[in-house]
Amino acid sequence: MEINEMLMKALTSYDNNRARSMQKELGVSSIGGCRRSVYFTLNGEQKTNETLKLPALMGTAIHKMIEEAITETTWGEYQLELEVEFDGLKGHVDLYIPEVGAVVDWKTTKMKGLSYFPSTQQRWQVQLYGYLLSKNGQEVKTVSLVAIPRDGDERSIKVHTENYDEAIALEALAWLEDVKERVEVPEPENYANFCSLYCGYYGELCGGKGKAQAVESINDVVIISAAERYIEVSKQIKELELEKDSAKEALENIDGVIPSGIKISWATVNGRTSVDELEVEKLLGYVPKKQGEPSMRLTVK
């Protein structure tokens, strides 16, 4: 067995034996996600697709370390990994601080995901934790989402805090009720190349959205803002590149220091070394090719 296979087998086995992983009921974190996936969960469909697990496992490891670290502190009364349930809905609260009525949920992400944090789904989730706690007689004043980027450092941690608002939790419950009342299976909400890697129902039950399908209207204000900002920044980058090229042209063959201390100099840089494919084909009769890992390409226009 290869080392990477041994590692993933051990991590997966460990995760499968955790209480959260063995939970069969719909979890709070699923609300606001793909309606089709939630529909299948509510109707007891078995997952058959082997999804990629490392990002989620890294999130689990960070959660576990935070739990152990806070347990060793003495800075006040708190409850960790608190299981709460009301009216058939169950959730696990990462951190609840009764003294100030604060609910905290840790979120692991990537640096590029911070621009879209928090999403509506994440806000619904933490507000629902507050809702479940309040229905169990606990006082909730604020809810917080803490984004911890796996590829960042401590300066990159982003915290979003807002007042607990039952109306927001009820929005999430209305979304869930709508899925429960569906007679027909909802349409897929993610594309096949994403679902094949991360959705347990991908396959016979769901093939994801195909490229030929019409993209449905998006009303999430965070997504709308991100899309508009993406186009705006892309335009600014093009304009700045043109401005930079113009300045570079003005500095051609200039060497020296301007009064403000900025130094201008030119140097010869060797060209990029590459394989001569024609020569390789002459020697071998063919050119060996190595297929890279597939990646996602974003188009916003």
NORNOR-V72777 format. One line per field, one symbol per residue. phi: phi as a letter, one per 40 degrees, with the letter a starting at -180 (. if undefined). psi: psi as a letter, one per 20 degrees, with the letter a starting at -180 (. if undefined). burial: I if it has 24 or more other ideal C-beta (glycine too) atoms within 12 Angstrom, else O. Layout:
# NORNOR-V72777
phi: ???
psi: ???
burial: ???
This chain:
# NORNOR-V72777
phi: .cccccccccccccccccdccccccccdcccgccccccdccccgcccbccccbddcccccccdcccdccccccbcicabbfccbaafgbbabccabbddbgbbbbcbcabdccccbcccdcccddccccccccccbgccbbbbbbbcbccbbbccccbbbbaccbcccccdccccccccccccbccccbbcdcccccbbccchccabgcccccccccbbccccdcccccdcccdcccccccccccccccccdgcbibcdchccbabacbccccbcccccccccbgabcbbccccbcbcbba
psi: pqghggghgggggghhjqghhiphrpqhihpicphgghggghjkqppiporpigghhhggggggggghghhirkjaprpqlppqqplipqqopgppnhhjlppppppqargiihhjpqrgghggghhhghggghijjqppgqqqpopophkbahiippppprqpohhghhgghhgghgghiphqpqqqjqqhhghhhipijpchhpjrprhiqqpqppiphgggggghhggghgghggghgghghghghhjpjppaprhiipppqqqppqrpprpnhghghgghiropqpprqqrppppo.
burial: OOOOOOOOOOIOOOIOOOOIOOOOOIIIIIIIIIIIIIIIIIOOIOOOIOOOIOOIIOIIOIIIOIIOOIOOOOOOOIIIIIIIOOOOIIIIIIIIIOOOOIIIIIIIIOOOIIOIIIIIIIIIIIIIIIIIIIOIOIOIOIIIIIIIIIOOOOOOIIOIOOOIOOOIIOOIIOIIOOIOOOOOOIOIIIIOOIIIIIIIIIOOIIOIIOOOOOOOOOOOOOOOOOOOOOOOOOOOOOOOOOOOOOOOOOOOOOOOOOOOOOOOOOOOOOOOOOOOOOOOOOOOOOOOOOOOOOOOOOOOO
